[in-house]
Amino acid sequence: MANRHTIVLMQNSQNRSTRTFMDYDSISQAMDGICTLYERKLKDLNPANRNITYDIADLYNFIDGLADMSALVYDHSIQAYLPNDRRWIKQRLLQHLKKLAN
């Protein structure tokens, strides 16, 4: 599972010009990147707060609030990227955060 290049595709609103992507060397780094993206949004919305906390439900609501989010994960065995939906991303985020907590 390690070192599987991952491209996160996202669209913030219905406006097609908000489409963007982020690429990472692994699924784990991609999950960190999504958390960082959410944390930056929280800081932008709450500039006076030095300590901001959130739980997994807040992170899920952020993802669900996007017009679209998916991930392409490279599979070495077929030498191609496999698409994964928003639900897969949320499952992976939960696994990733649990691993970090232990």
Contacts in CASP RR format, 6 or more apart in sequence:
PFRMAT RR
TARGET T0000
AUTHOR 0000-0000-0000
METHOD contacts of the structure
MODEL  1
MANRHTIVLMQNSQNRSTRTFMDYDSISQAMDGICTLYERKLKDLNPANR
NITYDIADLYNFIDGLADMSALVYDHSIQAYLPNDRRWIKQRLLQHLKKL
AN
1 27 0 8 1.000
2 26 0 8 1.000
2 28 0 8 1.000
3 25 0 8 1.000
3 26 0 8 1.000
4 26 0 8 1.000
4 27 0 8 1.000
4 73 0 8 1.000
4 74 0 8 1.000
4 75 0 8 1.000
4 76 0 8 1.000
5 23 0 8 1.000
5 24 0 8 1.000
5 25 0 8 1.000
5 26 0 8 1.000
5 73 0 8 1.000
5 74 0 8 1.000
5 81 0 8 1.000
6 23 0 8 1.000
6 24 0 8 1.000
6 25 0 8 1.000
6 26 0 8 1.000
6 27 0 8 1.000
6 29 0 8 1.000
6 30 0 8 1.000
6 71 0 8 1.000
6 72 0 8 1.000
6 73 0 8 1.000
6 74 0 8 1.000
7 21 0 8 1.000
7 22 0 8 1.000
7 23 0 8 1.000
7 24 0 8 1.000
7 71 0 8 1.000
7 72 0 8 1.000
7 81 0 8 1.000
8 21 0 8 1.000
8 22 0 8 1.000
8 23 0 8 1.000
8 24 0 8 1.000
8 30 0 8 1.000
8 33 0 8 1.000
8 34 0 8 1.000
8 69 0 8 1.000
8 70 0 8 1.000
8 71 0 8 1.000
8 89 0 8 1.000
9 19 0 8 1.000
9 20 0 8 1.000
9 21 0 8 1.000
9 68 0 8 1.000
9 69 0 8 1.000
9 70 0 8 1.000
9 71 0 8 1.000
9 72 0 8 1.000
10 19 0 8 1.000
10 20 0 8 1.000
10 21 0 8 1.000
10 22 0 8 1.000
10 66 0 8 1.000
10 68 0 8 1.000
10 69 0 8 1.000
10 70 0 8 1.000
11 18 0 8 1.000
11 19 0 8 1.000
11 20 0 8 1.000
11 66 0 8 1.000
11 67 0 8 1.000
11 68 0 8 1.000
11 69 0 8 1.000
12 18 0 8 1.000
12 20 0 8 1.000
12 66 0 8 1.000
12 67 0 8 1.000
13 67 0 8 1.000
14 67 0 8 1.000
18 67 0 8 1.000
22 30 0 8 1.000
22 33 0 8 1.000
22 37 0 8 1.000
24 30 0 8 1.000
24 32 0 8 1.000
24 33 0 8 1.000
27 71 0 8 1.000
27 73 0 8 1.000
27 92 0 8 1.000
27 96 0 8 1.000
28 96 0 8 1.000
30 71 0 8 1.000
31 92 0 8 1.000
31 93 0 8 1.000
31 96 0 8 1.000
31 97 0 8 1.000
32 96 0 8 1.000
34 59 0 8 1.000
34 63 0 8 1.000
34 89 0 8 1.000
34 93 0 8 1.000
35 59 0 8 1.000
35 93 0 8 1.000
35 97 0 8 1.000
38 54 0 8 1.000
38 58 0 8 1.000
38 59 0 8 1.000
38 62 0 8 1.000
39 52 0 8 1.000
39 54 0 8 1.000
41 62 0 8 1.000
42 52 0 8 1.000
42 54 0 8 1.000
43 52 0 8 1.000
46 52 0 8 1.000
56 93 0 8 1.000
56 94 0 8 1.000
56 97 0 8 1.000
59 93 0 8 1.000
60 90 0 8 1.000
63 69 0 8 1.000
63 86 0 8 1.000
63 89 0 8 1.000
63 90 0 8 1.000
63 93 0 8 1.000
64 86 0 8 1.000
68 86 0 8 1.000
69 86 0 8 1.000
69 89 0 8 1.000
70 83 0 8 1.000
70 84 0 8 1.000
70 85 0 8 1.000
70 86 0 8 1.000
70 89 0 8 1.000
71 83 0 8 1.000
71 84 0 8 1.000
71 88 0 8 1.000
71 89 0 8 1.000
72 81 0 8 1.000
72 82 0 8 1.000
72 83 0 8 1.000
72 84 0 8 1.000
73 81 0 8 1.000
73 82 0 8 1.000
73 84 0 8 1.000
74 80 0 8 1.000
74 81 0 8 1.000
74 82 0 8 1.000
75 81 0 8 1.000
75 82 0 8 1.000
84 92 0 8 1.000
END
